[in-house]
């Protein structure tokens, strides 16, 4: 065992230069990319695209140079078998992302639009060129990044700044004058350093998940307070982002948290605090809208149904009172954390199944039986027609009808990366909405069309296997567990959102971080 530890330390020191470069890269992408803005919102997509590509290409060049210099014995700080050791134990996650990449290559070279498939210039730039850097970035981070909790804390800090910036936009402050040159009608749909509100809330959903999980699992008072503050700020930001995809991120977080918290009394108390805090934030936003109605954007999303509830403040008071009373009783009779095992988790599963069945019944009642009037404003989210989800229903219907007419080969490998706009152009020409559709506004449908059944399947295996492996091997590492929840939140909201080189590079970075921790380190390194 002593010899093993000695050898492990030697490997750690010998690869310190590569590890340092990888830390710099992780911070550049996790912090620099979300913050980077060149010309306000006018070129935000392409500027972040260039930023990511330049950073990733530079990182790979440096890594290759380090390996070459070691081969010629010019430097000694890199293990000469670095690449061989990194790739000698590939996982299902690794194989699935390789399969996804190979299918993407095949889809590109067999596409009728090879140039557009490679560059993605007819869409949002997610062609083979960008996907290449996503995949290489994943492997570099997963194989060479050394876990440091401060890297994740720095990513959270940058996210909180972006949240605060977004909150000021809700108050129409425009503190950095990003919106001054814009057409008045477009100012409300762009915010912070991220841009479109749908993209913004997708990013903020990541920050919400990380800060909430870290708060719920923190055992030290100082950490609990810091992550609680981060959680509160991110709650305000995601609701004030005024985008309906936010409730999918939050729903996935609140539904899954009990599976890591409901095994103990302290965990259940933390969950109650989180839920109570969330409703408190909603109540505060209600008061803000009431007393500052002419100075804020206002809420125009699913949260309106909760904000408009007149008895919300009574519920909030009752919840906080229950938390205080429970804590007082617990303190008086001895502060011992009871362990419940899987009892309450099983009860929660029953509750979730009941809720799911209720949602399916409402969908059936509205769309099949035609009883939409009895659900009031809620029916707008369940009536699935061409107008649903800001015309997503129209896009999805036409995309699937067009897909059904493709050959078997094209259904398997797709029409070509980022060629959705070309794929659906003729079918949606002169559409009643007078819009040009270059994205499915559903990442999974978009992948189905562009890289086919094979590409979508390998992509889903890549994400799901990474999540399952992380949950299996890293339950004692709150930071990596928080990253896993962030990946889940992003993946759920992606059902109604699109893949952009604004937030998606951060998503791929998190996937690499998850894979790196489970294969290289033990829970002993958490506090390093």
C-alpha positions as CSV (number, residue, x, y, z in Angstrom):
1,X,0.0,0.0,0.0
2,X,2.9,2.4,0.8
3,X,4.5,1.6,-2.5
4,X,1.1,2.3,-4.3
5,X,0.7,5.7,-2.6
6,X,4.3,6.5,-3.5
7,X,3.8,5.7,-7.1
8,X,0.5,7.6,-7.2
9,X,2.2,10.7,-5.9
10,X,4.9,10.3,-8.5
11,X,2.4,10.2,-11.3
12,X,0.6,13.2,-9.8
13,X,3.8,15.2,-9.7
14,X,5.0,14.1,-13.2
15,X,1.8,15.3,-14.8
16,X,1.5,18.6,-12.9
17,X,2.2,20.7,-15.9
18,X,-0.6,19.2,-17.9
19,X,-2.9,19.4,-14.9
20,X,-2.1,23.1,-14.6
21,X,-3.0,23.7,-18.2
22,X,-6.2,21.8,-17.8
23,X,-7.2,23.9,-14.7
24,X,-6.6,27.0,-16.7
25,X,-8.7,25.7,-19.5
26,X,-11.6,24.7,-17.2
27,X,-11.7,28.2,-15.7
28,X,-11.5,29.8,-19.2
29,X,-14.5,27.8,-20.4
30,X,-16.5,27.6,-17.1
31,X,-15.9,31.3,-16.2
32,X,-14.5,33.1,-19.3
33,X,-17.0,31.9,-21.9
34,X,-20.2,32.9,-20.0
35,X,-18.7,36.3,-19.1
36,X,-17.1,37.0,-22.5
37,X,-18.9,39.7,-24.6
38,X,-17.4,41.6,-27.5
39,X,-20.1,43.8,-29.0
40,X,-23.0,43.5,-26.6
41,X,-25.8,41.3,-28.0
42,X,-25.1,42.0,-31.6
43,X,-22.5,39.3,-32.2
44,X,-22.9,37.4,-28.9
45,X,-23.4,34.0,-30.6
46,X,-20.4,34.2,-33.0
47,X,-18.1,35.8,-30.5
48,X,-18.6,33.1,-27.8
49,X,-18.3,30.5,-30.6
50,X,-14.8,31.9,-31.6
51,X,-13.9,32.3,-27.9
52,X,-14.6,28.6,-27.2
53,X,-12.9,27.3,-30.4
54,X,-9.8,29.4,-29.8
55,X,-9.5,28.3,-26.2
56,X,-10.0,24.6,-27.0
57,X,-7.7,24.5,-30.0
58,X,-5.0,26.3,-27.9
59,X,-5.4,23.9,-25.1
60,X,-5.1,20.9,-27.4
61,X,-2.0,22.4,-29.1
62,X,-0.3,22.9,-25.7
63,X,-1.1,19.4,-24.7
64,X,0.4,18.0,-27.9
65,X,3.5,20.2,-27.5
66,X,3.9,18.9,-23.9
67,X,3.8,15.3,-25.1
68,X,6.2,15.9,-28.0
69,X,8.7,17.8,-25.7
70,X,8.6,14.9,-23.3
71,X,9.3,12.4,-26.1
72,X,12.4,14.3,-27.0
73,X,13.3,14.7,-23.3
74,X,13.2,18.5,-23.5
75,X,10.9,18.6,-20.4
76,X,10.6,16.1,-17.6
77,X,7.4,17.3,-16.0
78,X,5.1,15.2,-18.2
79,X,4.8,11.4,-18.1
80,X,6.1,10.0,-21.3
81,X,3.2,7.5,-21.4
82,X,0.6,10.2,-20.6
83,X,-1.7,9.5,-23.5
84,X,-1.4,5.7,-23.3
85,X,-2.3,5.7,-19.6
86,X,-5.1,8.2,-20.1
87,X,-6.9,6.1,-22.7
88,X,-6.1,2.5,-21.5
89,X,-9.3,2.2,-19.5
90,X,-12.1,3.6,-21.6
91,X,-15.6,3.5,-20.1
92,X,-19.1,3.1,-21.7
93,X,-19.4,6.9,-21.5
94,X,-16.1,7.2,-23.5
95,X,-17.2,4.6,-26.1
96,X,-20.6,6.2,-26.6
97,X,-19.2,9.7,-27.2
98,X,-16.8,8.2,-29.7
99,X,-19.7,6.5,-31.4
100,X,-21.6,9.8,-31.5
101,X,-18.6,11.5,-33.1
102,X,-18.1,8.8,-35.7
103,X,-21.8,8.9,-36.6
104,X,-21.5,12.7,-36.9
105,X,-18.6,12.3,-39.3
106,X,-20.6,9.8,-41.4
107,X,-23.6,12.0,-41.3
108,X,-21.5,14.9,-42.6
109,X,-19.7,13.2,-45.4
110,X,-23.0,11.6,-46.7
111,X,-25.0,14.8,-46.4
112,X,-26.2,16.6,-49.5
113,X,-24.9,19.7,-47.8
114,X,-21.3,18.8,-46.7
115,X,-20.0,22.3,-46.3
116,X,-23.0,23.4,-44.2
117,X,-22.8,20.2,-42.1
118,X,-19.2,20.8,-41.4
119,X,-19.4,24.4,-40.4
120,X,-23.0,24.7,-39.2
121,X,-23.3,28.0,-40.9
122,X,-26.9,27.5,-41.8
123,X,-27.8,27.1,-38.2
124,X,-26.2,28.0,-34.9
125,X,-22.7,26.7,-35.7
126,X,-23.0,23.3,-34.2
127,X,-21.6,21.5,-37.2
128,X,-18.9,18.8,-37.3
129,X,-16.2,21.4,-36.7
130,X,-17.6,22.5,-33.3
131,X,-18.6,19.0,-32.3
132,X,-15.0,17.9,-32.9
133,X,-13.9,20.4,-30.2
134,X,-16.7,19.3,-27.9
135,X,-15.6,15.7,-28.1
136,X,-11.8,16.5,-27.8
137,X,-12.6,18.8,-24.9
138,X,-14.5,16.1,-23.1
139,X,-11.6,13.6,-23.4
140,X,-9.0,16.2,-22.4
141,X,-10.9,17.3,-19.3
142,X,-12.0,13.7,-18.3
143,X,-8.5,12.3,-18.7
144,X,-6.2,15.1,-17.5
145,X,-8.1,17.5,-15.2
146,X,-7.4,17.0,-11.5
147,X,-10.3,17.6,-9.2
148,X,-10.1,20.9,-7.2
149,X,-13.3,22.1,-5.5
150,X,-12.1,25.7,-5.9
151,X,-12.4,25.3,-9.7
152,X,-16.1,24.6,-9.2
153,X,-16.5,27.5,-6.7
154,X,-15.0,29.9,-9.2
155,X,-17.5,28.7,-11.8
156,X,-20.3,29.3,-9.3
157,X,-18.9,32.8,-8.5
158,X,-19.0,33.8,-12.2
159,X,-22.5,32.4,-12.4
160,X,-23.7,34.5,-9.5
161,X,-22.3,37.6,-11.2
162,X,-24.2,36.8,-14.3
163,X,-27.3,36.2,-12.2
164,X,-27.0,39.6,-10.5
165,X,-26.5,41.2,-13.9
166,X,-29.7,39.5,-15.1
167,X,-31.6,40.6,-12.1
168,X,-30.7,44.2,-12.7
169,X,-32.0,43.8,-16.3
170,X,-35.3,42.7,-14.8
171,X,-35.4,46.1,-13.1
172,X,-34.7,47.8,-16.5
173,X,-31.4,49.3,-15.2
174,X,-29.2,48.3,-18.1
175,X,-26.2,49.1,-16.0
176,X,-23.7,48.3,-18.8
177,X,-25.7,49.9,-21.5
178,X,-26.0,46.6,-23.4
179,X,-29.6,47.4,-24.5
180,X,-29.3,51.0,-25.3
181,X,-28.7,50.5,-29.1
182,X,-31.4,47.8,-29.4
183,X,-34.9,48.1,-30.8
184,X,-37.2,48.7,-27.9
185,X,-39.3,45.6,-28.7
186,X,-36.3,43.3,-28.4
187,X,-34.9,44.5,-25.1
188,X,-37.0,42.3,-22.9
189,X,-35.8,39.1,-24.5
190,X,-32.1,39.6,-24.1
191,X,-30.4,39.7,-20.7
192,X,-27.0,39.5,-18.8
193,X,-23.9,38.3,-20.7
194,X,-25.8,35.3,-22.1
195,X,-28.2,36.9,-24.5
196,X,-31.7,35.4,-25.3
197,X,-33.7,34.7,-22.1
198,X,-34.2,31.0,-23.0
199,X,-30.4,30.5,-23.2
200,X,-29.9,32.6,-20.1
201,X,-32.3,30.5,-18.0
202,X,-30.7,27.3,-19.3
203,X,-27.4,28.6,-18.0
204,X,-28.8,29.9,-14.7
205,X,-30.5,26.5,-14.3
206,X,-27.0,25.0,-14.1
207,X,-26.0,27.5,-11.4
208,X,-29.2,26.9,-9.5
209,X,-28.6,23.1,-9.4
210,X,-25.0,23.4,-8.3
211,X,-25.6,25.9,-5.5
212,X,-28.7,24.1,-4.3
213,X,-27.1,20.7,-4.1
214,X,-24.0,22.1,-2.4
215,X,-26.2,23.9,0.2
216,X,-28.2,20.8,0.8
217,X,-25.1,18.7,1.4
218,X,-23.0,21.2,3.2
219,X,-22.2,20.3,6.8
220,X,-20.2,23.4,7.8
221,X,-22.1,26.6,8.8
222,X,-19.9,28.9,6.7
223,X,-20.3,26.8,3.5
224,X,-24.0,26.4,4.2
225,X,-24.5,30.2,4.4
226,X,-22.4,30.9,1.3
227,X,-24.2,28.3,-0.9
228,X,-27.6,29.4,0.6
229,X,-26.9,33.0,-0.6
230,X,-25.9,31.7,-4.0
231,X,-29.0,29.6,-4.2
232,X,-31.3,32.5,-3.3
233,X,-29.7,34.8,-5.9
234,X,-30.0,32.1,-8.6
235,X,-33.7,31.5,-7.6
236,X,-34.4,35.2,-8.2
237,X,-32.4,35.1,-11.4
238,X,-34.1,32.1,-13.0
239,X,-37.6,33.4,-12.2
240,X,-36.8,36.9,-13.3
241,X,-35.4,35.5,-16.5
242,X,-39.1,35.2,-17.6
243,X,-38.7,32.0,-19.6
244,X,-40.9,28.9,-19.4
245,X,-38.0,26.5,-19.8
246,X,-36.9,27.5,-16.3
247,X,-39.7,25.5,-14.7
248,X,-38.4,22.3,-16.3
249,X,-34.9,22.8,-14.8
250,X,-36.5,23.6,-11.4
251,X,-39.0,20.7,-11.6
252,X,-36.2,18.2,-12.3
253,X,-34.1,19.6,-9.4
254,X,-37.0,19.5,-6.8
255,X,-38.2,16.1,-8.0
256,X,-34.7,14.4,-7.8
257,X,-33.3,16.1,-4.7
258,X,-35.3,13.9,-2.3
259,X,-33.4,10.8,-3.6
260,X,-30.2,12.1,-1.9
261,X,-31.8,14.0,1.0
262,X,-34.7,11.9,2.3
263,X,-32.5,9.2,3.9
264,X,-32.0,11.4,7.0
265,X,-33.8,13.9,9.2
266,X,-31.3,16.7,8.4
267,X,-31.6,16.0,4.7
268,X,-35.4,16.4,4.9
269,X,-35.0,19.6,6.9
270,X,-32.7,21.0,4.2
271,X,-35.2,20.1,1.5
272,X,-38.0,21.8,3.4
273,X,-35.7,24.9,3.7
274,X,-35.0,24.8,0.0
275,X,-38.7,24.6,-1.0
276,X,-39.7,27.3,1.5
277,X,-36.9,29.6,0.3
278,X,-38.1,29.1,-3.3
279,X,-41.7,30.1,-2.4
280,X,-40.3,33.0,-0.3
281,X,-38.4,34.2,-3.4
282,X,-41.6,34.0,-5.5
283,X,-43.5,36.0,-2.8
284,X,-40.8,38.7,-2.8
285,X,-41.0,38.9,-6.6
286,X,-44.8,39.3,-6.2
287,X,-44.3,42.2,-3.9
288,X,-41.7,43.7,-6.2
289,X,-44.1,43.5,-9.1
290,X,-46.8,45.0,-7.0
291,X,-44.9,48.0,-5.7
292,X,-42.6,48.6,-8.6
293,X,-44.8,47.5,-11.5
294,X,-43.7,50.3,-13.9
295,X,-40.0,49.7,-13.2
296,X,-39.7,46.0,-13.8
297,X,-40.3,43.7,-16.7
298,X,-43.0,41.7,-15.0
299,X,-43.5,37.9,-15.1
300,X,-45.0,36.4,-18.2
301,X,-44.4,32.7,-17.7
302,X,-45.7,29.7,-15.8
303,X,-44.6,31.3,-12.5
304,X,-47.5,33.7,-12.9
305,X,-49.9,31.0,-11.6
306,X,-48.0,30.8,-8.4
307,X,-47.2,34.6,-8.1
308,X,-50.9,35.4,-8.6
309,X,-51.9,33.2,-5.7
310,X,-53.3,35.5,-2.9
311,X,-52.6,33.1,0.0
312,X,-48.9,32.4,-0.9
313,X,-47.6,34.6,2.0
314,X,-49.6,32.6,4.5
315,X,-48.1,29.4,3.2
316,X,-44.6,30.9,3.3
317,X,-45.1,32.0,7.0
318,X,-46.4,28.5,7.9
319,X,-43.5,26.8,6.3
320,X,-40.9,28.9,8.0
321,X,-42.7,28.5,11.3
322,X,-42.7,24.7,10.9
323,X,-39.0,24.8,10.2
324,X,-38.3,26.9,13.3
325,X,-40.5,24.8,15.6
326,X,-38.9,21.5,14.3
327,X,-35.4,22.9,14.9
328,X,-36.3,24.2,18.4
329,X,-37.7,20.8,19.4
330,X,-34.8,19.0,17.9
331,X,-32.3,21.2,19.8
332,X,-34.2,20.8,23.1
333,X,-34.3,17.0,23.0
334,X,-30.9,16.5,21.5
335,X,-29.6,17.3,18.0
336,X,-29.2,13.8,16.6
337,X,-29.6,13.1,12.9
338,X,-32.0,10.2,12.5
339,X,-31.4,7.9,9.5
340,X,-34.6,6.7,7.7
341,X,-33.1,4.5,5.0
342,X,-35.2,4.2,1.9
343,X,-38.6,4.6,3.6
344,X,-39.3,8.2,2.6
345,X,-37.6,7.8,-0.8
346,X,-40.2,5.1,-1.6
347,X,-43.0,7.4,-0.4
348,X,-41.6,10.1,-2.7
349,X,-41.5,7.7,-5.6
350,X,-45.2,7.0,-5.0
351,X,-45.9,10.8,-4.9
352,X,-44.0,11.4,-8.1
353,X,-45.9,8.6,-9.9
354,X,-49.2,10.0,-8.7
355,X,-48.2,13.5,-10.0
356,X,-47.1,12.1,-13.3
357,X,-50.4,10.2,-13.7
358,X,-52.2,13.4,-12.9
359,X,-50.3,15.3,-15.5
360,X,-51.0,12.6,-18.1
361,X,-54.7,12.7,-17.2
362,X,-54.8,16.5,-17.6
363,X,-53.1,16.1,-21.0
364,X,-55.7,13.5,-22.0
365,X,-58.6,15.5,-20.7
366,X,-57.6,18.6,-22.6
367,X,-56.4,17.2,-25.9
368,X,-58.5,14.1,-26.3
369,X,-61.7,15.0,-24.4
370,X,-61.5,18.7,-25.2
371,X,-62.1,19.9,-21.6
372,X,-59.6,22.8,-21.7
373,X,-61.8,25.5,-20.2
374,X,-62.0,23.9,-16.7
375,X,-58.2,24.3,-16.2
376,X,-58.0,28.0,-16.8
377,X,-54.6,29.5,-17.6
378,X,-53.0,26.1,-17.0
379,X,-54.5,24.7,-20.2
380,X,-52.2,26.9,-22.3
381,X,-49.3,24.5,-21.3
382,X,-51.3,21.3,-22.1
383,X,-53.1,22.1,-25.3
384,X,-50.7,20.7,-27.8
385,X,-51.2,22.3,-31.2
386,X,-49.2,24.3,-33.7
387,X,-49.2,27.4,-31.4
388,X,-47.9,25.5,-28.3
389,X,-44.6,26.7,-26.9
390,X,-44.2,29.7,-29.1
391,X,-44.8,27.7,-32.3
392,X,-42.8,24.7,-31.1
393,X,-45.8,22.5,-31.8
394,X,-45.7,23.6,-35.5
395,X,-42.0,23.0,-35.8
396,X,-42.1,19.6,-34.1
397,X,-45.1,18.4,-36.2
398,X,-43.6,19.4,-39.5
399,X,-40.1,18.1,-38.6
400,X,-41.5,14.6,-37.7
401,X,-43.7,14.5,-40.8
402,X,-40.7,15.4,-43.0
403,X,-38.5,12.9,-41.1
404,X,-41.0,10.1,-41.8
405,X,-40.4,10.6,-45.5
406,X,-36.6,10.1,-45.3
407,X,-34.9,6.9,-46.5
408,X,-34.0,4.3,-43.9
409,X,-30.3,5.2,-44.2
410,X,-31.0,8.9,-43.6
411,X,-33.2,8.1,-40.7
412,X,-30.3,6.2,-39.1
413,X,-27.4,8.6,-39.7
414,X,-29.4,11.9,-40.2
415,X,-29.6,14.7,-42.7
416,X,-26.3,16.3,-41.6
417,X,-25.2,18.2,-38.5
418,X,-26.9,21.6,-38.1
419,X,-28.8,21.3,-41.4
420,X,-32.3,21.5,-39.7
421,X,-33.1,24.8,-41.4
422,X,-32.3,23.4,-44.8
423,X,-34.2,20.2,-44.0
424,X,-37.4,21.9,-43.1
425,X,-37.2,25.1,-45.2
426,X,-39.4,24.0,-48.1
427,X,-42.0,22.4,-45.9
428,X,-42.4,25.6,-43.7
429,X,-42.1,28.2,-46.5
430,X,-44.8,30.8,-46.2
431,X,-45.8,29.5,-42.8
432,X,-48.5,31.5,-41.0
433,X,-46.1,32.8,-38.4
434,X,-43.8,34.4,-41.0
435,X,-40.8,32.9,-39.3
436,X,-37.6,31.1,-40.5
437,X,-37.0,28.0,-38.5
438,X,-33.3,26.9,-38.3
439,X,-33.6,24.9,-35.1
440,X,-36.1,22.4,-33.7
441,X,-36.1,24.1,-30.3
442,X,-35.7,20.6,-28.9
443,X,-32.2,19.4,-28.7
444,X,-33.2,15.7,-29.0
445,X,-35.5,16.2,-32.0
446,X,-32.8,18.4,-33.5
447,X,-30.3,15.6,-33.1
448,X,-32.7,13.0,-34.5
449,X,-33.1,15.0,-37.7
450,X,-29.5,16.0,-38.1
451,X,-27.5,12.9,-37.0
452,X,-30.3,10.3,-37.0
453,X,-31.5,7.6,-34.7
454,X,-27.9,6.3,-34.3
455,X,-26.5,9.7,-33.4
456,X,-29.3,10.5,-30.9
457,X,-29.0,7.1,-29.3
458,X,-25.3,7.3,-28.8
459,X,-25.6,10.9,-27.4
460,X,-28.3,9.8,-24.9
461,X,-26.2,6.8,-23.8
462,X,-23.2,9.2,-23.4
463,X,-25.2,11.5,-21.1
464,X,-27.1,8.8,-19.2
465,X,-24.2,6.5,-18.6
466,X,-22.1,9.5,-17.3
467,X,-24.8,10.5,-14.9
468,X,-25.3,6.9,-13.6
469,X,-21.6,6.3,-13.2
470,X,-21.3,9.6,-11.3
471,X,-24.2,8.8,-9.0
472,X,-22.7,5.3,-8.4
473,X,-19.1,6.3,-7.7
474,X,-19.3,9.8,-6.3
475,X,-22.2,9.9,-3.8
476,X,-19.7,11.1,-1.2
477,X,-18.4,14.0,-3.3
478,X,-20.9,16.8,-3.0
479,X,-19.2,18.9,-5.7
480,X,-19.3,16.2,-8.4
481,X,-22.9,15.3,-7.3
482,X,-23.8,18.9,-7.7
483,X,-22.4,18.9,-11.3
484,X,-24.4,15.7,-12.0
485,X,-27.6,17.5,-11.0
486,X,-26.6,20.5,-13.1
487,X,-26.2,18.2,-16.1
488,X,-29.6,16.6,-15.4
489,X,-31.3,20.0,-15.1
490,X,-29.8,21.2,-18.4
491,X,-30.7,17.9,-20.1
492,X,-34.4,18.2,-19.0
493,X,-34.8,21.8,-20.2
494,X,-33.2,20.8,-23.5
495,X,-36.5,19.2,-24.5
496,X,-37.8,22.7,-25.3
497,X,-34.5,24.5,-25.9
498,X,-31.8,24.6,-28.5
499,X,-28.1,23.8,-28.6
500,X,-26.0,26.9,-28.8
501,X,-22.2,27.6,-28.4
502,X,-23.1,30.0,-25.6
503,X,-24.1,27.5,-22.9
504,X,-23.6,24.1,-24.5
505,X,-19.7,24.3,-24.1
506,X,-20.3,24.7,-20.4
507,X,-22.5,21.6,-20.5
508,X,-19.8,19.5,-22.2
509,X,-17.3,20.8,-19.7
510,X,-19.4,19.6,-16.9
511,X,-19.7,16.2,-18.6
512,X,-15.9,16.0,-18.7
513,X,-15.6,17.0,-15.1
514,X,-18.0,14.3,-14.0
515,X,-16.1,11.6,-16.0
516,X,-12.7,12.8,-14.6
517,X,-13.7,12.5,-11.0
518,X,-15.2,9.1,-11.0
519,X,-12.2,7.4,-12.7
520,X,-9.2,9.2,-11.1
521,X,-9.9,10.2,-7.5
522,X,-11.3,9.0,-4.3
523,X,-13.6,10.8,-1.8
524,X,-10.4,11.5,0.2
525,X,-9.4,14.3,-2.2
526,X,-12.7,16.2,-1.9
527,X,-11.3,18.9,0.4
528,X,-8.0,19.3,-1.5
